[in-house]
């Protein structure tokens, strides 16, 4: 069955630390890949997406993600986090006529 | 463009009742998807509508249904509410663009349903 795995449920970092959130999926066909963010009290927002081309994708607010096809991974990175990055992050895989989300990773950035 | 709007934002119902939630997609978007978000199960896909037709359906009981109108607005209905139906119900609209690399969903703020 197709699934999306986010390895970390809760990550706690200090400001200026580097961030990497893992995401793996199990689907053999062509997929579209997304990272969404949900800030406290706000709705889901698209951070970045990958459909094709350069496997290193840059998104909003300094986030980037790298698609590694051989590892079925799409990890999210940010070189230096800020307190305002505190939120829940969801990896998602777009399948034909379907969308599967990971369980989410809660990021807490301490000032 | 205005974003995805959902009404109502909050709803309290009792077991056994039925509820209808509404979603207005971004202008020009013809696809509308519905999701249920709970702390225990995370985000789960309910169904997707495109041009008034259900294109795909998740693994939810028949008490959950939906429809889409000719103006792309969508409603979802839950009949015979159960306590476990308490959740945030999210609507997302999408537009396919080959120039932008495919289809991207834009989410509304959600309707928070509490079943007592």
Interface residues (C-beta under 8 A of the other chain):
Chain A: X32 X34 X36 X42 X43 X44 X45 X46 X49 X51 X52 X53 X90 X94 X97 X98 X99 X100 X101 X102 X103 X104
Chain B: X33 X35 X42 X43 X44 X45 X48 X55 X56 X58 X90 X92 X101 X102 X103 X104 X105 X106 X107 X108 X109 X110
